[in-house]
Amino acid sequence: MKSKWKKVKIKEIADIIMGQSPPSSTYNEEGKGLPFYQGVVDFGCRFVTPRVFCTEPKKVIDENYVLLSVRAPVGEVNLTKGKCAIGRGNAGLKEKRGQKLFLYYLLKYNMRKLKNSSEGTVFSSISKSTIENLEIEIPKSLDEQKAIASVLSSLDDKIDLLHRQNKTLEKMAETLFRQWFVEEAKEDWEEKKLEEVCVIRNGYAFKSETYQEIGQKIIRTLNFKNGFVNTEKIVYISDELAKFFSKYFLNRKDFLLVMVGANIGNYAVVTKDILPALQNQNMWCFKALQPDFQFYLNYYLKQMIKEKKNIVSGSAREFFQKKVFANFIIPIPENIKLRQFNEIVEDIFSKIENNRTQIRTLEKLWDTLLPKLMSGQIRVKI
């Protein structure tokens, strides 16, 4: 079966453009010029998200190119939906026969192989020559290449759809909160200190030497992504060791907030699919004293954090102190309104959780199929 595959170098099947960074004075976030991608900061599950723009780009690619990060972290791959500028942290690769999606999956598979074969060496950057001369195996048949890309792309489409559904559901809950408790807020609502309505718990500094590949999950600040916990870089400790730290176990709907470091202000809400799990250091966990209050608390904290993250860094550090949070005043709506909000958002939150479970199932299938399809272990009918 492998006789229908051939060994080639990347330069034989793709043209490569290495990025070049223009003067920072030409950058903006107002949408002037072309979207500019310097590294992986704007990479998504599949597509980059425009954030920074550039009026004097040095290197430009279009939607026919695949983005590849060439500086740490090396090997991340993404797609772009249109013309954009790339900085020195990225390269653009264009498949010579127009098979962009096949090249995308080919790079994801082979860059993973490159990292795994590095024998512990940390690649801080990768050169054009290294990319060009990377030897890979591909099907000789163009139709088989298209079929492989179609299988993997269909899974990605389903995953993307579920992610979009979750964003819509989250937006619905945020809109309801804003309407009921901001726009229609009443002056006669009781006010309390945050410490009167919830517990603010510090995490524990679990030792990296105790980490292992199975056991009880440890949630670290680097696992926070888009308001939830991402399991991509989860570490574990043994079940036996976890018994000594039972007070740090998280519960569904807990609100986690990073209060130190570069990611200060990042937050995540705990969903059932990541449990059981323990809370690591450098974050607070907010637990409402009354169950019906947790969703309201979570959305109020999100709003407050969003407002405070825009202040200057010195003031931000002062704001993210436990005593400041504990004394923060929070309005308390009438119980019937809180119960109604809790019931509606519980239904929304459950749908988000179900979608997350489906996403993880599809991602596991994708992870299984990618190496098998790209190595010829599984053949696609054409």
C-alpha positions as CSV (number, residue, x, y, z in Angstrom):
1,M,0.0,0.0,0.0
2,K,2.9,2.4,0.8
3,S,4.0,2.0,-2.8
4,K,1.4,4.5,-3.6
5,W,3.2,7.1,-1.5
6,K,6.4,9.0,-2.2
7,K,9.0,10.8,-0.2
8,V,9.4,14.5,-1.0
9,K,10.9,17.6,0.5
10,I,8.7,20.5,1.5
11,K,10.3,22.7,-1.1
12,E,9.2,20.3,-3.8
13,I,5.5,20.8,-3.0
14,A,5.3,24.3,-1.5
15,D,6.6,27.8,-2.0
16,I,7.7,29.5,1.3
17,I,7.7,33.1,2.3
18,M,9.5,34.0,5.5
19,G,7.9,36.8,7.5
20,Q,9.6,40.2,8.0
21,S,8.6,42.7,10.7
22,P,7.9,46.3,9.7
23,P,8.6,49.3,12.0
24,S,6.3,49.1,15.1
25,S,5.2,52.7,14.3
26,T,3.2,51.3,11.5
27,Y,1.1,49.0,13.7
28,N,-2.4,49.9,14.8
29,E,-5.6,48.2,16.2
30,E,-8.0,50.4,14.3
31,G,-8.1,48.3,11.2
32,K,-5.9,50.5,9.1
33,G,-3.9,48.5,6.5
34,L,-3.6,44.7,6.5
35,P,-4.0,42.3,9.4
36,F,-0.5,41.6,10.8
37,Y,0.5,38.4,12.4
38,Q,3.8,38.4,14.3
39,G,3.7,35.0,16.0
40,V,1.1,32.6,17.5
41,V,-0.7,35.1,19.8
42,D,-3.6,35.4,17.3
43,F,-3.7,31.8,16.3
44,G,-7.0,30.0,16.8
45,C,-8.2,26.4,16.5
46,R,-7.9,26.7,12.7
47,F,-8.0,30.4,11.7
48,V,-6.1,33.4,12.9
49,T,-8.1,36.3,14.4
50,P,-7.2,39.9,13.2
51,R,-6.1,42.0,16.1
52,V,-3.1,44.1,15.0
53,F,-2.9,45.8,11.6
54,C,0.0,47.3,9.6
55,T,0.1,50.1,7.1
56,E,3.5,49.3,5.7
57,P,3.8,45.6,5.4
58,K,7.1,44.0,4.4
59,K,5.9,40.4,3.6
60,V,2.3,39.7,2.4
61,I,0.5,36.4,1.9
62,D,-3.1,35.6,0.9
63,E,-5.8,33.0,1.8
64,N,-4.0,30.4,-0.4
65,Y,-1.1,30.2,2.2
66,V,-0.8,28.3,5.4
67,L,0.7,30.1,8.4
68,L,3.5,28.4,10.2
69,S,5.2,29.7,13.4
70,V,9.0,29.7,13.0
71,R,9.9,31.1,16.4
72,A,9.0,29.6,19.8
73,P,6.6,27.9,20.0
74,V,7.8,26.5,16.7
75,G,5.5,24.4,14.5
76,E,2.1,25.9,15.2
77,V,-0.1,26.0,12.1
78,N,-3.1,28.2,11.2
79,L,-5.1,29.4,8.2
80,T,-5.9,32.9,7.1
81,K,-9.1,34.0,5.4
82,G,-7.6,36.8,3.3
83,K,-4.6,38.9,2.5
84,C,-2.4,39.7,5.5
85,A,1.1,40.7,6.5
86,I,3.4,38.4,8.4
87,G,6.3,39.2,10.8
88,R,9.5,37.3,11.5
89,G,7.7,34.9,13.8
90,N,5.8,33.3,11.0
91,A,6.2,31.9,7.5
92,G,3.7,31.4,4.8
93,L,3.6,28.2,2.7
94,K,1.6,27.8,-0.5
95,E,1.0,24.3,-1.9
96,K,2.0,24.3,-5.6
97,R,-1.0,22.4,-6.8
98,G,-3.5,24.4,-4.7
99,Q,-4.0,21.8,-2.0
100,K,-4.0,24.2,0.9
101,L,-6.0,22.0,3.3
102,F,-3.8,19.0,2.6
103,L,-0.7,21.1,3.2
104,Y,-2.2,22.4,6.4
105,Y,-2.8,18.9,7.8
106,L,0.5,17.7,6.5
107,L,2.3,20.4,8.4
108,K,0.4,19.7,11.6
109,Y,1.4,16.1,11.4
110,N,5.0,16.5,10.4
111,M,5.8,19.5,12.6
112,R,4.6,17.3,15.5
113,K,7.0,14.7,14.3
114,L,9.8,17.2,14.1
115,K,9.3,18.3,17.7
116,N,9.0,14.7,18.9
117,S,12.3,13.8,17.2
118,S,14.2,16.7,18.6
119,E,15.7,14.6,21.5
120,G,14.9,17.2,24.1
121,T,16.3,20.1,22.2
122,V,14.2,23.2,22.4
123,F,13.9,24.9,19.0
124,S,13.7,28.6,19.6
125,S,13.5,29.2,15.8
126,I,13.5,27.3,12.6
127,S,15.1,28.5,9.3
128,K,13.7,28.5,5.8
129,S,16.3,25.9,4.8
130,T,15.1,23.6,7.6
131,I,11.5,23.9,6.4
132,E,12.4,23.4,2.7
133,N,14.5,20.3,3.4
134,L,12.1,18.6,5.8
135,E,11.5,15.2,4.2
136,I,8.0,13.9,4.3
137,E,5.8,11.2,2.7
138,I,2.6,12.0,0.8
139,P,0.2,10.0,-1.4
140,K,1.1,10.1,-5.1
141,S,-2.6,10.5,-5.9
142,L,-3.9,14.1,-5.8
143,D,-7.4,12.7,-5.3
144,E,-6.2,10.8,-2.2
145,Q,-4.7,14.0,-0.8
146,K,-8.0,15.7,-1.3
147,A,-9.9,12.9,0.3
148,I,-7.6,12.9,3.4
149,A,-8.0,16.7,3.7
150,S,-11.8,16.3,3.3
151,V,-12.1,13.8,6.2
152,L,-10.1,15.9,8.6
153,S,-11.7,19.1,7.5
154,S,-15.2,17.7,8.1
155,L,-14.2,17.0,11.7
156,D,-12.8,20.5,12.1
157,D,-16.0,22.0,10.6
158,K,-18.1,20.1,13.3
159,I,-15.7,21.3,16.0
160,D,-15.9,24.9,14.8
161,L,-19.7,24.8,14.7
162,L,-19.8,23.6,18.3
163,H,-17.4,26.4,19.3
164,R,-19.5,29.0,17.6
165,Q,-22.7,27.6,19.2
166,N,-21.0,28.0,22.6
167,K,-20.0,31.6,21.9
168,T,-23.6,32.3,20.9
169,L,-24.9,30.7,24.1
170,E,-22.5,32.6,26.3
171,K,-23.5,35.8,24.5
172,M,-27.1,35.1,25.3
173,A,-26.4,34.7,29.0
174,E,-24.3,37.9,29.1
175,T,-27.0,39.8,27.3
176,L,-29.7,38.6,29.8
177,F,-27.4,39.6,32.7
178,R,-26.8,43.0,31.3
179,Q,-30.5,43.6,30.6
180,W,-31.8,42.5,34.0
181,F,-29.0,43.6,36.3
182,V,-27.4,46.5,34.7
183,E,-29.9,48.3,32.4
184,E,-32.9,47.4,34.7
185,A,-31.0,47.7,38.0
186,K,-33.0,49.2,40.9
187,E,-31.6,51.7,43.3
188,D,-33.3,50.0,46.3
189,W,-31.4,46.8,45.9
190,E,-29.4,45.8,48.9
191,E,-25.6,46.1,48.7
192,K,-23.1,43.8,50.3
193,K,-19.3,43.2,50.4
194,L,-18.1,40.4,48.1
195,E,-16.8,38.5,51.1
196,E,-20.3,38.4,52.5
197,V,-21.7,36.5,49.5
198,C,-18.8,34.3,48.5
199,V,-15.6,32.6,49.6
200,I,-12.4,33.7,47.9
201,R,-10.0,30.8,48.1
202,N,-6.3,30.8,47.2
203,G,-4.9,27.8,45.3
204,Y,-2.0,25.5,46.3
205,A,1.5,25.5,44.8
206,F,1.7,22.0,43.6
207,K,5.3,20.8,42.9
208,S,6.2,20.1,39.3
209,E,8.2,17.1,40.3
210,T,4.9,15.5,41.5
211,Y,3.3,15.8,38.1
212,Q,2.5,12.7,36.1
213,E,0.4,11.7,33.0
214,I,-2.6,10.2,34.8
215,G,-4.4,10.8,38.1
216,Q,-6.1,13.9,39.4
217,K,-6.1,17.0,37.2
218,I,-4.3,20.2,38.3
219,I,-5.8,23.4,36.8
220,R,-3.1,26.0,36.1
221,T,-3.5,29.5,34.9
222,L,-2.1,28.5,31.4
223,N,-5.2,26.3,31.1
224,F,-7.5,29.3,31.0
225,K,-8.9,30.0,27.4
226,N,-11.8,32.0,26.3
227,G,-13.4,32.0,29.8
228,F,-13.2,28.3,30.3
229,V,-10.7,25.6,31.2
230,N,-8.8,24.1,28.3
231,T,-7.4,20.6,28.8
232,E,-4.7,20.7,26.2
233,K,-1.8,21.1,28.7
234,I,-3.3,19.5,31.8
235,V,-1.0,17.9,34.3
236,Y,-1.9,15.4,37.0
237,I,-0.9,14.2,40.4
238,S,-1.4,10.8,41.9
239,D,-4.8,9.9,43.5
240,E,-3.0,9.1,46.7
241,L,-1.3,12.6,46.9
242,A,-4.5,14.3,45.9
243,K,-6.2,13.0,49.1
244,F,-4.0,15.4,51.1
245,F,-5.3,18.4,49.2
246,S,-9.1,17.7,49.2
247,K,-9.9,21.3,50.1
248,Y,-8.5,22.5,46.7
249,F,-10.9,20.3,44.7
250,L,-13.0,22.5,42.4
251,N,-16.8,22.4,41.8
252,R,-19.0,23.0,38.8
253,K,-19.6,26.7,38.1
254,D,-16.7,27.9,40.3
255,F,-15.2,31.1,39.0
256,L,-11.3,31.1,38.7
257,L,-9.4,34.4,38.4
258,V,-5.6,34.9,37.7
259,M,-4.5,37.6,40.1
260,V,-0.7,37.8,39.4
261,G,1.7,37.7,36.5
262,A,1.4,38.4,32.8
263,N,-2.1,36.8,32.6
264,I,-3.5,38.9,35.4
265,G,-7.3,39.3,35.0
266,N,-7.8,36.1,32.9
267,Y,-10.7,34.0,34.2
268,A,-12.3,30.6,33.7
269,V,-15.6,29.1,34.8
270,V,-15.4,25.4,35.8
271,T,-17.5,23.0,33.7
272,K,-18.3,19.4,34.6
273,D,-16.2,17.9,31.8
274,I,-12.9,18.9,33.5
275,L,-13.9,17.5,36.9
276,P,-12.5,16.2,39.2
277,A,-9.7,18.8,39.3
278,L,-7.6,20.7,41.8
279,Q,-6.8,24.4,42.0
280,N,-3.2,25.4,41.5
281,Q,-1.5,28.6,42.7
282,N,-1.7,32.2,41.3
283,M,-5.5,32.1,41.1
284,W,-8.5,32.7,43.3
285,C,-11.6,30.6,43.3
286,F,-14.9,32.4,44.0
287,K,-17.6,30.2,45.5
288,A,-21.0,31.7,46.2
289,L,-22.4,31.0,49.7
290,Q,-25.8,30.4,48.2
291,P,-26.1,28.1,45.2
292,D,-28.6,30.2,43.3
293,F,-26.2,33.1,43.5
294,Q,-23.2,31.5,41.6
295,F,-24.2,32.4,38.0
296,Y,-25.1,36.0,39.0
297,L,-21.7,36.2,40.8
298,N,-19.8,34.9,37.8
299,Y,-21.3,37.4,35.4
300,Y,-20.9,40.3,37.8
301,L,-17.2,39.4,38.2
302,K,-16.7,39.1,34.5
303,Q,-18.2,42.6,34.0
304,M,-16.1,44.1,36.8
305,I,-12.9,42.5,35.6
306,K,-13.5,43.7,32.0
307,E,-13.8,47.2,33.3
308,K,-10.7,47.0,35.5
309,K,-8.4,45.4,33.0
310,N,-8.4,48.6,31.0
311,I,-6.8,50.6,33.8
312,V,-3.0,51.2,34.0
313,S,-0.8,48.4,35.1
314,G,0.1,49.9,38.5
315,S,-3.5,50.4,39.4
316,A,-4.4,47.0,38.1
317,R,-1.9,45.3,40.5
318,E,-3.5,47.3,43.3
319,F,-7.0,46.2,42.2
320,F,-6.0,42.6,42.1
321,Q,-5.5,42.2,45.8
322,K,-7.6,39.9,47.9
323,K,-8.5,42.6,50.5
324,V,-9.7,44.9,47.7
325,F,-11.8,42.2,46.1
326,A,-13.2,41.1,49.5
327,N,-14.5,44.7,50.2
328,F,-15.9,45.2,46.7
329,I,-19.6,46.2,46.9
330,I,-22.0,44.0,44.9
331,P,-25.7,44.8,44.5
332,I,-28.1,42.1,45.5
333,P,-31.2,41.7,43.4
334,E,-34.4,40.3,44.7
335,N,-34.4,36.5,45.2
336,I,-37.1,35.8,42.6
337,K,-35.1,37.6,40.0
338,L,-31.9,35.6,41.0
339,R,-33.8,32.3,40.8
340,Q,-35.2,33.1,37.4
341,F,-31.8,34.1,36.1
342,N,-30.2,30.9,37.6
343,E,-32.8,28.7,35.9
344,I,-32.3,30.2,32.5
345,V,-28.5,30.3,32.7
346,E,-28.4,26.8,34.1
347,D,-30.1,25.6,30.9
348,I,-27.6,27.6,28.8
349,F,-24.6,26.4,30.8
350,S,-25.7,22.8,30.5
351,K,-25.8,23.1,26.7
352,I,-22.4,24.7,26.7
353,E,-21.1,21.7,28.8
354,N,-22.7,19.2,26.4
355,N,-21.1,20.9,23.4
356,R,-17.7,20.9,25.2
357,T,-18.1,17.1,25.7
358,Q,-18.8,16.6,22.0
359,I,-15.8,18.8,21.1
360,R,-13.5,16.7,23.2
361,T,-14.8,13.5,21.6
362,L,-14.3,14.9,18.1
363,E,-10.9,16.2,19.0
364,K,-9.8,12.8,20.2
365,L,-11.1,11.2,17.0
366,W,-9.2,13.9,15.0
367,D,-6.0,13.2,17.0
368,T,-6.3,9.5,16.3
369,L,-7.0,9.9,12.6
370,L,-4.4,12.5,11.7
371,P,-1.3,10.3,12.2
372,K,-3.0,7.2,10.7
373,L,-4.2,9.1,7.6
374,M,-1.0,11.0,7.1
375,S,1.1,7.8,7.5
376,G,-1.0,5.6,5.2
377,Q,-2.1,3.3,8.1
378,I,-5.7,4.2,7.2
379,R,-6.6,4.7,3.5
380,V,-9.5,6.8,2.3
381,K,-11.7,5.4,-0.4
382,I,-11.6,7.7,-3.5
